[in-house]
Amino acid sequence: MEFVKGDQVEVCSKEDGFLGSYFGATVLSKTPEGSYYKVKYKNLVTEEDESKRLIEVISVDELRPMPPKSLPVMFGVNEKVDALDKDGWWVGEVTGRKGDLFSVYFATTDEELKYPLYRLRRHLDWVNGDWVSSATRKH
C-alpha cells in the first residue's frame, strides 16, 4: 500500500518492549528508495524535549492505515482486543469482566491489566489491503 504526506497511519512496532503495539502517526514523506516513510507520532515525544512529537523513519511493513472507527461493543472472554495504554494500542485477550472493567492479558509482557470499555477496541488485522477481524479470520 502507498501512503502520501498527511495520511493518518498506525505504526506496528517490532522493537523489543513494543511488540504487539500500534501508535498513531502522520506520514510526512516517503524516502527516495521507497520502502520507508518518515512519520510524526501523535502521542510519542522526543526524549530530549517532551514538547516535541517524535519523528522516525519507519519501514513500510510496519505501517498500516488507521483502522475503521467503531462504536464500543461488549467483549467476551478470549476475544482479541486492543487496549489503549502508554500512548498506544496494545494487543491482548479478554480474560474476564467485573463490573465496568475488563481484564486483558498481554502475552508479550505476561501481564493482566484492567480497562474500562472506552479504552478497548476490537482487534483488526490489516491483511492484503483489507481489515480482517481476528474473530472471523481463518488461521
OpenMM code with the backbone's topology and positions (N, CA, C; nanometers):
from openmm import Vec3, app, unit

residues = "MET GLU PHE VAL LYS GLY ASP GLN VAL GLU VAL CYS SER LYS GLU ASP GLY PHE LEU GLY SER TYR PHE GLY ALA THR VAL LEU SER LYS THR PRO GLU GLY SER TYR TYR LYS VAL LYS TYR LYS ASN LEU VAL THR GLU GLU ASP GLU SER LYS ARG LEU ILE GLU VAL ILE SER VAL ASP GLU LEU ARG PRO MET PRO PRO LYS SER LEU PRO VAL MET PHE GLY VAL ASN GLU LYS VAL ASP ALA LEU ASP LYS ASP GLY TRP TRP VAL GLY GLU VAL THR GLY ARG LYS GLY ASP LEU PHE SER VAL TYR PHE ALA THR THR ASP GLU GLU LEU LYS TYR PRO LEU TYR ARG LEU ARG ARG HIS LEU ASP TRP VAL ASN GLY ASP TRP VAL SER SER ALA THR ARG LYS HIS".split()
positions = [
    Vec3(0.0840, -0.1180, 0.0000),
    Vec3(0.0000, 0.0000, 0.0000),
    Vec3(0.0882, 0.1240, 0.0000),
    Vec3(0.0477, 0.2224, -0.0756),
    Vec3(0.1196, 0.3501, -0.0818),
    Vec3(0.0557, 0.4501, 0.0140),
    Vec3(0.1394, 0.5249, 0.0818),
    Vec3(0.0913, 0.6322, 0.1682),
    Vec3(0.1459, 0.7633, 0.1144),
    Vec3(0.0720, 0.8710, 0.1378),
    Vec3(0.1151, 1.0035, 0.0941),
    Vec3(0.1194, 1.0968, 0.2147),
    Vec3(0.1884, 1.2089, 0.1964),
    Vec3(0.2016, 1.3084, 0.3021),
    Vec3(0.0639, 1.3438, 0.3579),
    Vec3(0.0537, 1.3412, 0.4905),
    Vec3(-0.0713, 1.3753, 0.5566),
    Vec3(-0.1582, 1.2561, 0.5929),
    Vec3(-0.1287, 1.1388, 0.5362),
    Vec3(-0.2075, 1.0200, 0.5706),
    Vec3(-0.1937, 0.9885, 0.7192),
    Vec3(-0.3060, 0.9515, 0.7810),
    Vec3(-0.3068, 0.9074, 0.9198),
    Vec3(-0.2838, 0.7565, 0.9195),
    Vec3(-0.1839, 0.7121, 0.9932),
    Vec3(-0.1460, 0.5713, 0.9939),
    Vec3(-0.1243, 0.5226, 1.1366),
    Vec3(-0.1062, 0.3925, 1.1487),
    Vec3(-0.0602, 0.3342, 1.2739),
    Vec3(0.0718, 0.2648, 1.2468),
    Vec3(0.1653, 0.2835, 1.3388),
    Vec3(0.2949, 0.2171, 1.3314),
    Vec3(0.2851, 0.0919, 1.4169),
    Vec3(0.3098, -0.0218, 1.3541),
    Vec3(0.3053, -0.1511, 1.4220),
    Vec3(0.4478, -0.1857, 1.4618),
    Vec3(0.4860, -0.1480, 1.5800),
    Vec3(0.6253, -0.1594, 1.6216),
    Vec3(0.6716, -0.3042, 1.6342),
    Vec3(0.7947, -0.3282, 1.5907),
    Vec3(0.8572, -0.4601, 1.6028),
    Vec3(0.9748, -0.4563, 1.7000),
    Vec3(0.9900, -0.3410, 1.7695),
    Vec3(1.1001, -0.3260, 1.8644),
    Vec3(1.0696, -0.4006, 1.9930),
    Vec3(1.1772, -0.4503, 2.0589),
    Vec3(1.1610, -0.5152, 2.1883),
    Vec3(1.0894, -0.4212, 2.2841),
    Vec3(0.9954, -0.4747, 2.3584),
    Vec3(0.9199, -0.3953, 2.4528),
    Vec3(0.7993, -0.3260, 2.3917),
    Vec3(0.7931, -0.3232, 2.2585),
    Vec3(0.6808, -0.2583, 2.1906),
    Vec3(0.6075, -0.3544, 2.0971),
    Vec3(0.6497, -0.4807, 2.0924),
    Vec3(0.5864, -0.5801, 2.0066),
    Vec3(0.4389, -0.5920, 2.0438),
    Vec3(0.3530, -0.5935, 1.9450),
    Vec3(0.2099, -0.6030, 1.9712),
    Vec3(0.1461, -0.4695, 2.0031),
    Vec3(0.2132, -0.3607, 1.9636),
    Vec3(0.1573, -0.2284, 1.9899),
    Vec3(0.1418, -0.1497, 1.8604),
    Vec3(0.0483, -0.0545, 1.8630),
    Vec3(0.0186, 0.0301, 1.7484),
    Vec3(0.0124, 0.1743, 1.7958),
    Vec3(0.0865, 0.2624, 1.7282),
    Vec3(0.0912, 0.4032, 1.7661),
    Vec3(0.0470, 0.4894, 1.6492),
    Vec3(-0.0436, 0.5825, 1.6750),
    Vec3(-0.0933, 0.6725, 1.5720),
    Vec3(0.0154, 0.7682, 1.5259),
    Vec3(0.0181, 0.7947, 1.3948),
    Vec3(0.1178, 0.8846, 1.3375),
    Vec3(0.0633, 0.9459, 1.2091),
    Vec3(0.1336, 1.0494, 1.1632),
    Vec3(0.1015, 1.1149, 1.0362),
    Vec3(0.2214, 1.0987, 0.9436),
    Vec3(0.1955, 1.0606, 0.8185),
    Vec3(0.3035, 1.0464, 0.7204),
    Vec3(0.3531, 1.1854, 0.6819),
    Vec3(0.4854, 1.2052, 0.6912),
    Vec3(0.5470, 1.3315, 0.6495),
    Vec3(0.6015, 1.3214, 0.5075),
    Vec3(0.6623, 1.2051, 0.4752),
    Vec3(0.7188, 1.1872, 0.3413),
    Vec3(0.7576, 1.0413, 0.3203),
    Vec3(0.7814, 1.0087, 0.1944),
    Vec3(0.8318, 0.8767, 0.1574),
    Vec3(0.9793, 0.8939, 0.1247),
    Vec3(1.0615, 0.7972, 0.1649),
    Vec3(1.2046, 0.8085, 0.1360),
    Vec3(1.2294, 0.7813, -0.0128),
    Vec3(1.3389, 0.8327, -0.0662),
    Vec3(1.3655, 0.8162, -0.2104),
    Vec3(1.3671, 0.6706, -0.2573),
    Vec3(1.4194, 0.5786, -0.1738),
    Vec3(1.4231, 0.4390, -0.2187),
    Vec3(1.2847, 0.3735, -0.2109),
    Vec3(1.1900, 0.4378, -0.1406),
    Vec3(1.0509, 0.3952, -0.1458),
    Vec3(1.0049, 0.2910, -0.0467),
    Vec3(1.0939, 0.2304, 0.0300),
    Vec3(1.0481, 0.1272, 0.1223),
    Vec3(1.0367, 0.1778, 0.2664),
    Vec3(1.0561, 0.3083, 0.2853),
    Vec3(1.0460, 0.3682, 0.4187),
    Vec3(0.9667, 0.4979, 0.4119),
    Vec3(0.9059, 0.5321, 0.5244),
    Vec3(0.8316, 0.6570, 0.5370),
    Vec3(0.8780, 0.7312, 0.6613),
    Vec3(0.8821, 0.8632, 0.6507),
    Vec3(0.9078, 0.9462, 0.7682),
    Vec3(0.7717, 0.9798, 0.8270),
    Vec3(0.7552, 0.9521, 0.9585),
    Vec3(0.6278, 0.9770, 1.0252),
    Vec3(0.6492, 1.0596, 1.1512),
    Vec3(0.5428, 1.1314, 1.1891),
    Vec3(0.5418, 1.2061, 1.3158),
    Vec3(0.4309, 1.1456, 1.4007),
    Vec3(0.4701, 1.0994, 1.5196),
    Vec3(0.3744, 1.0353, 1.6091),
    Vec3(0.2763, 1.1356, 1.6693),
    Vec3(0.1560, 1.0888, 1.6971),
    Vec3(0.0546, 1.1740, 1.7584),
    Vec3(0.0792, 1.1909, 1.9077),
    Vec3(0.1251, 1.0856, 1.9744),
    Vec3(0.1368, 1.0889, 2.1198),
    Vec3(0.2774, 1.0653, 2.1737),
    Vec3(0.3674, 1.0145, 2.0926),
    Vec3(0.5034, 0.9897, 2.1409),
    Vec3(0.5874, 1.1163, 2.1230),
    Vec3(0.6714, 1.1440, 2.2220),
    Vec3(0.7542, 1.2651, 2.2187),
    Vec3(0.9012, 1.2278, 2.2239),
    Vec3(0.9866, 1.3245, 2.1919),
    Vec3(1.1304, 1.3003, 2.1939),
    Vec3(1.1800, 1.2966, 2.3386),
    Vec3(1.2865, 1.2218, 2.3614),
    Vec3(1.3452, 1.2145, 2.4955),
    Vec3(1.4062, 1.3484, 2.5353),
    Vec3(1.4613, 1.4199, 2.4383),
    Vec3(1.5299, 1.5462, 2.4656),
    Vec3(1.4329, 1.6588, 2.5012),
    Vec3(1.3164, 1.6595, 2.4360),
    Vec3(1.2219, 1.7695, 2.4556),
    Vec3(1.0800, 1.7140, 2.4483),
    Vec3(1.0170, 1.6960, 2.5633),
    Vec3(0.8849, 1.6336, 2.5673),
    Vec3(0.7741, 1.7188, 2.5061),
    Vec3(0.8074, 1.8405, 2.4614),
    Vec3(0.7073, 1.9222, 2.3932),
    Vec3(0.7094, 1.8954, 2.2422),
    Vec3(0.8079, 1.8180, 2.1954),
    Vec3(0.8188, 1.7869, 2.0524),
    Vec3(0.7795, 1.6425, 2.0268),
    Vec3(0.6891, 1.6257, 1.9283),
    Vec3(0.6481, 1.4904, 1.8929),
    Vec3(0.7601, 1.4181, 1.8183),
    Vec3(0.7734, 1.2906, 1.8469),
    Vec3(0.8783, 1.2071, 1.7894),
    Vec3(0.8576, 1.1886, 1.6395),
    Vec3(0.9665, 1.2030, 1.5634),
    Vec3(0.9674, 1.1775, 1.4191),
    Vec3(1.0637, 1.0626, 1.3948),
    Vec3(1.0198, 0.9626, 1.3180),
    Vec3(1.1042, 0.8466, 1.2866),
    Vec3(1.0869, 0.8074, 1.1406),
    Vec3(1.1845, 0.7340, 1.0901),
    Vec3(1.1746, 0.6722, 0.9583),
    Vec3(1.1381, 0.5261, 0.9829),
    Vec3(1.0264, 0.4842, 0.9232),
    Vec3(0.9667, 0.3537, 0.9501),
    Vec3(0.9573, 0.2720, 0.8216),
    Vec3(0.9885, 0.1443, 0.8312),
    Vec3(0.9750, 0.0527, 0.7186),
    Vec3(0.8281, 0.0391, 0.6801),
    Vec3(0.8010, 0.0266, 0.5507),
    Vec3(0.6631, 0.0177, 0.5014),
    Vec3(0.5899, -0.1010, 0.5642),
    Vec3(0.6607, -0.2085, 0.5996),
    Vec3(0.5928, -0.3243, 0.6582),
    Vec3(0.5526, -0.3026, 0.8042),
    Vec3(0.5895, -0.1875, 0.8620),
    Vec3(0.5479, -0.1545, 0.9979),
    Vec3(0.4346, -0.0507, 0.9989),
    Vec3(0.3811, -0.0191, 0.8809),
    Vec3(0.2737, 0.0801, 0.8709),
    Vec3(0.1449, 0.0158, 0.8232),
    Vec3(0.0362, 0.0713, 0.8716),
    Vec3(-0.0960, 0.0330, 0.8219),
    Vec3(-0.1853, 0.1553, 0.8328),
    Vec3(-0.2938, 0.1607, 0.7513),
    Vec3(-0.3851, 0.2736, 0.7660),
    Vec3(-0.4511, 0.2685, 0.9037),
    Vec3(-0.5128, 0.3786, 0.9436),
    Vec3(-0.5879, 0.3793, 1.0696),
    Vec3(-0.7051, 0.2823, 1.0545),
    Vec3(-0.7293, 0.1998, 1.1566),
    Vec3(-0.8441, 0.1086, 1.1461),
    Vec3(-0.9753, 0.1869, 1.1471),
    Vec3(-1.0796, 0.1288, 1.0907),
    Vec3(-1.2081, 0.1990, 1.0885),
    Vec3(-1.2583, 0.2222, 1.2309),
    Vec3(-1.3189, 0.3371, 1.2519),
    Vec3(-1.3756, 0.3672, 1.3835),
    Vec3(-1.4995, 0.2805, 1.4031),
    Vec3(-1.5146, 0.2330, 1.5253),
    Vec3(-1.6343, 0.1548, 1.5563),
    Vec3(-1.6839, 0.1938, 1.6943),
    Vec3(-1.8113, 0.1759, 1.7145),
    Vec3(-1.8694, 0.2059, 1.8444),
    Vec3(-1.8236, 0.1008, 1.9444),
    Vec3(-1.8076, 0.1393, 2.0707),
    Vec3(-1.7694, 0.0402, 2.1705),
    Vec3(-1.8733, -0.0723, 2.1757),
    Vec3(-1.8241, -0.1933, 2.1830),
    Vec3(-1.9120, -0.3094, 2.1937),
    Vec3(-1.8680, -0.3891, 2.3156),
    Vec3(-1.9525, -0.4762, 2.3613),
    Vec3(-1.9140, -0.5621, 2.4719),
    Vec3(-1.8197, -0.6697, 2.4178),
    Vec3(-1.7292, -0.7119, 2.5007),
    Vec3(-1.6324, -0.8133, 2.4608),
    Vec3(-1.6483, -0.9359, 2.5486),
    Vec3(-1.6312, -1.0519, 2.4869),
    Vec3(-1.6409, -1.1775, 2.5598),
    Vec3(-1.5036, -1.2302, 2.5979),
    Vec3(-1.5032, -1.3261, 2.6888),
    Vec3(-1.3792, -1.3903, 2.7307),
    Vec3(-1.3134, -1.4555, 2.6090),
    Vec3(-1.1808, -1.4454, 2.6019),
    Vec3(-1.0968, -1.4988, 2.4939),
    Vec3(-1.1024, -1.4160, 2.3660),
    Vec3(-1.1742, -1.3041, 2.3672),
    Vec3(-1.1802, -1.2185, 2.2482),
    Vec3(-1.0551, -1.1321, 2.2402),
    Vec3(-0.9999, -1.1218, 2.1189),
    Vec3(-0.8800, -1.0409, 2.0965),
    Vec3(-0.9200, -0.8944, 2.0873),
    Vec3(-0.8508, -0.8096, 2.1634),
    Vec3(-0.8807, -0.6668, 2.1662),
    Vec3(-0.7507, -0.5871, 2.1616),
    Vec3(-0.7646, -0.4574, 2.1359),
    Vec3(-0.6547, -0.3621, 2.1519),
    Vec3(-0.6930, -0.2753, 2.2710),
    Vec3(-0.5983, -0.2556, 2.3618),
    Vec3(-0.6222, -0.1725, 2.4801),
    Vec3(-0.5359, -0.0474, 2.4704),
    Vec3(-0.5976, 0.0685, 2.4949),
    Vec3(-0.5255, 0.1953, 2.4907),
    Vec3(-0.4497, 0.2142, 2.6214),
    Vec3(-0.3157, 0.2165, 2.6113),
    Vec3(-0.2300, 0.2298, 2.7289),
    Vec3(-0.0941, 0.2820, 2.6834),
    Vec3(-0.0304, 0.3624, 2.7649),
    Vec3(0.1051, 0.4129, 2.7353),
    Vec3(0.1135, 0.4736, 2.5951),
    Vec3(0.0151, 0.5557, 2.5602),
    Vec3(0.0120, 0.6314, 2.4342),
    Vec3(-0.0072, 0.5478, 2.3080),
    Vec3(-0.0418, 0.4196, 2.3227),
    Vec3(-0.0628, 0.3365, 2.2050),
    Vec3(-0.1659, 0.2288, 2.2314),
    Vec3(-0.1956, 0.1522, 2.1282),
    Vec3(-0.2879, 0.0403, 2.1368),
    Vec3(-0.2058, -0.0872, 2.1470),
    Vec3(-0.2390, -0.1721, 2.2454),
    Vec3(-0.1648, -0.2955, 2.2717),
    Vec3(-0.2582, -0.4147, 2.2549),
    Vec3(-0.2129, -0.5167, 2.1816),
    Vec3(-0.2949, -0.6340, 2.1524),
    Vec3(-0.2984, -0.7265, 2.2736),
    Vec3(-0.4198, -0.7618, 2.3132),
    Vec3(-0.4372, -0.8540, 2.4250),
    Vec3(-0.5614, -0.9381, 2.4071),
    Vec3(-0.5919, -1.0154, 2.5107),
    Vec3(-0.7077, -1.1038, 2.5073),
    Vec3(-0.7884, -1.0854, 2.6353),
    Vec3(-0.9206, -1.0703, 2.6197),
    Vec3(-1.0077, -1.0528, 2.7352),
    Vec3(-1.0104, -1.1830, 2.8153),
    Vec3(-0.9854, -1.1697, 2.9456),
    Vec3(-0.9870, -1.2872, 3.0328),
    Vec3(-1.1033, -1.2843, 3.1320),
    Vec3(-1.1701, -1.1696, 3.1416),
    Vec3(-1.2840, -1.1622, 3.2325),
    Vec3(-1.3382, -1.0214, 3.2422),
    Vec3(-1.4470, -1.0090, 3.3188),
    Vec3(-1.5088, -0.8777, 3.3371),
    Vec3(-1.5672, -0.8717, 3.4767),
    Vec3(-1.5429, -0.7611, 3.5437),
    Vec3(-1.6013, -0.7389, 3.6758),
    Vec3(-1.6548, -0.5968, 3.6761),
    Vec3(-1.7875, -0.5847, 3.6798),
    Vec3(-1.8492, -0.4529, 3.6740),
    Vec3(-1.8184, -0.3860, 3.5411),
    Vec3(-1.7619, -0.2647, 3.5467),
    Vec3(-1.7306, -0.1883, 3.4256),
    Vec3(-1.5885, -0.2126, 3.3747),
    Vec3(-1.5135, -0.3015, 3.4375),
    Vec3(-1.3744, -0.3235, 3.3985),
    Vec3(-1.3547, -0.4601, 3.3336),
    Vec3(-1.2767, -0.4589, 3.2262),
    Vec3(-1.2419, -0.5813, 3.1558),
    Vec3(-1.0972, -0.6172, 3.1888),
    Vec3(-1.0734, -0.7431, 3.2210),
    Vec3(-0.9369, -0.7916, 3.2419),
    Vec3(-0.8823, -0.8335, 3.1065),
    Vec3(-0.7613, -0.7848, 3.0752),
    Vec3(-0.6985, -0.8143, 2.9462),
    Vec3(-0.5594, -0.8705, 2.9723),
    Vec3(-0.5303, -0.9850, 2.9092),
    Vec3(-0.3997, -1.0490, 2.9223),
    Vec3(-0.3149, -1.0163, 2.7997),
    Vec3(-0.1895, -0.9775, 2.8243),
    Vec3(-0.0949, -0.9443, 2.7177),
    Vec3(0.0150, -1.0496, 2.7156),
    Vec3(0.0161, -1.1329, 2.6120),
    Vec3(0.1142, -1.2414, 2.6024),
    Vec3(0.2566, -1.1874, 2.5893),
    Vec3(0.2730, -1.0705, 2.5247),
    Vec3(0.4085, -1.0177, 2.5012),
    Vec3(0.4765, -0.9758, 2.6311),
    Vec3(0.3979, -0.9390, 2.7326),
    Vec3(0.4566, -0.8953, 2.8603),
    Vec3(0.4168, -0.9861, 2.9767),
    Vec3(0.3317, -1.0860, 2.9489),
    Vec3(0.2817, -1.1770, 3.0512),
    Vec3(0.2160, -1.1001, 3.1661),
    Vec3(0.1348, -0.9982, 3.1284),
    Vec3(0.0648, -0.9165, 3.2273),
    Vec3(-0.0850, -0.9248, 3.2036),
    Vec3(-0.1601, -0.9087, 3.3115),
    Vec3(-0.3045, -0.8961, 3.3016),
    Vec3(-0.3423, -0.7648, 3.3685),
    Vec3(-0.4088, -0.6761, 3.2924),
    Vec3(-0.4460, -0.5441, 3.3427),
    Vec3(-0.5951, -0.5218, 3.3213),
    Vec3(-0.6518, -0.4260, 3.3938),
    Vec3(-0.7949, -0.3970, 3.3845),
    Vec3(-0.8183, -0.2644, 3.3118),
    Vec3(-0.9217, -0.2626, 3.2247),
    Vec3(-0.9530, -0.1444, 3.1444),
    Vec3(-1.1036, -0.1223, 3.1378),
    Vec3(-1.1454, 0.0061, 3.1373),
    Vec3(-1.2859, 0.0358, 3.1093),
    Vec3(-1.3117, 0.0164, 2.9593),
    Vec3(-1.4377, -0.0025, 2.9245),
    Vec3(-1.4758, -0.0300, 2.7859),
    Vec3(-1.4237, 0.0763, 2.6886),
    Vec3(-1.4252, 0.2041, 2.7274),
    Vec3(-1.3854, 0.3100, 2.6340),
    Vec3(-1.2368, 0.3037, 2.5957),
    Vec3(-1.1567, 0.2252, 2.6681),
    Vec3(-1.0151, 0.2115, 2.6331),
    Vec3(-0.9866, 0.0812, 2.5590),
    Vec3(-1.0922, 0.0178, 2.5081),
    Vec3(-1.0769, -0.1063, 2.4316),
    Vec3(-1.1378, -0.0889, 2.2932),
    Vec3(-1.0818, -0.1611, 2.1979),
    Vec3(-1.1404, -0.1685, 2.0640),
    Vec3(-1.1203, -0.3110, 2.0133),
    Vec3(-1.2060, -0.3502, 1.9207),
    Vec3(-1.1930, -0.4830, 1.8596),
    Vec3(-1.0602, -0.4869, 1.7833),
    Vec3(-0.9869, -0.5956, 1.7980),
    Vec3(-0.8602, -0.6068, 1.7251),
    Vec3(-0.8888, -0.6428, 1.5794),
    Vec3(-0.8270, -0.5669, 1.4897),
    Vec3(-0.8371, -0.5935, 1.3461),
    Vec3(-0.6964, -0.6080, 1.2897),
    Vec3(-0.6815, -0.6995, 1.1952),
    Vec3(-0.5542, -0.7161, 1.1252),
    Vec3(-0.5672, -0.6583, 0.9854),
    Vec3(-0.4596, -0.5980, 0.9367),
    Vec3(-0.4543, -0.5438, 0.8009),
    Vec3(-0.3913, -0.6524, 0.7146),
    Vec3(-0.4738, -0.7206, 0.6327),
    Vec3(-0.4289, -0.8348, 0.5547),
    Vec3(-0.4595, -0.8114, 0.4074),
    Vec3(-0.3547, -0.8033, 0.3271),
    Vec3(-0.3711, -0.7869, 0.1814),
    Vec3(-0.4663, -0.6738, 0.1444),
    Vec3(-0.4546, -0.5612, 0.2146),
    Vec3(-0.5339, -0.4435, 0.1811),
    Vec3(-0.6749, -0.4418, 0.2376),
    Vec3(-0.7063, -0.5345, 0.3283),
    Vec3(-0.8392, -0.5387, 0.3888),
    Vec3(-0.8278, -0.5518, 0.5402),
    Vec3(-0.9253, -0.4951, 0.6111),
    Vec3(-0.9346, -0.5119, 0.7557),
    Vec3(-1.0050, -0.6430, 0.7833),
    Vec3(-0.9415, -0.7264, 0.8657),
    Vec3(-0.9968, -0.8576, 0.8977),
    Vec3(-1.0084, -0.8699, 1.0493),
    Vec3(-1.1265, -0.9065, 1.0963),
    Vec3(-1.1467, -0.9264, 1.2392),
    Vec3(-1.0810, -1.0567, 1.2805),
    Vec3(-1.0108, -1.0543, 1.3913),
    Vec3(-0.9467, -1.1759, 1.4383),
    Vec3(-1.0518, -1.2810, 1.4744),
    Vec3(-1.1745, -1.2387, 1.5025),
    Vec3(-1.2810, -1.3322, 1.5367),
    Vec3(-1.3251, -1.4134, 1.4162),
    Vec3(-1.3124, -1.3544, 1.2957),
    Vec3(-1.3603, -1.4242, 1.1751),
    Vec3(-1.2461, -1.4744, 1.0878),
    Vec3(-1.1219, -1.4365, 1.1216),
    Vec3(-1.0076, -1.4730, 1.0390),
    Vec3(-0.9776, -1.6216, 1.0473),
    Vec3(-0.9522, -1.6812, 0.9339),
    Vec3(-0.9147, -1.8224, 0.9277),
    Vec3(-0.7648, -1.8325, 0.9510),
    Vec3(-0.7236, -1.9195, 1.0433),
    Vec3(-0.5800, -1.9328, 1.0753),
    Vec3(-0.5180, -2.0430, 0.9957),
] * unit.nanometer
topology = app.Topology()
chain = topology.addChain("A")
for resn in residues:
    res = topology.addResidue(resn, chain)
    for name in ("N", "CA", "C"):
        topology.addAtom(name, app.Element.getBySymbol(name[0]), res)
